């Protein structure tokens, strides 16, 4: 049984409306999960990171009507997005927002994550 909260590979969320979101990390929430998207500091509001529902499965997982699975090599466009994220992250200032664990923790708590 794979524990969603210890997976270190990139994750993909597919919502009921068929939209998708690349995810860097996932955290438990009392009523579901909190998913940290790529470019989390620039593009996402912590309130949008919450996915409501009971966590089910062993990978892929399901949270409410959202499917959570590992990003695969067949996900060409999303794999490119992940590669761009990794490249952008490597070019960031190591003292910047993406590496500020206190700021990240504050935002995750604001989103309701159980840390």
HELIX and SHEET records of a PDB file:
HELIX    1   1 UNK A    4  UNK A    6  5                                   3    
HELIX    2   2 UNK A   40  UNK A   43  1                                   4    
HELIX    3   3 UNK A   46  UNK A   49  5                                   4    
HELIX    4   4 UNK A   76  UNK A   91  1                                  16    
HELIX    5   5 UNK A   97  UNK A   99  5                                   3    
HELIX    6   6 UNK A  101  UNK A  110  1                                  10    
SHEET    1   A 7 UNK A  50  UNK A  52  0                                        
SHEET    2   A 7 UNK A  32  UNK A  37 -1                                        
SHEET    3   A 7 UNK A  20  UNK A  29 -1                                        
SHEET    4   A 7 UNK A  11  UNK A  14 -1                                        
SHEET    5   A 7 UNK A  66  UNK A  70 -1                                        
SHEET    6   A 7 UNK A  61  UNK A  63 -1                                        
SHEET    7   A 7 UNK A  55  UNK A  57 -1                                        
END                                                                             
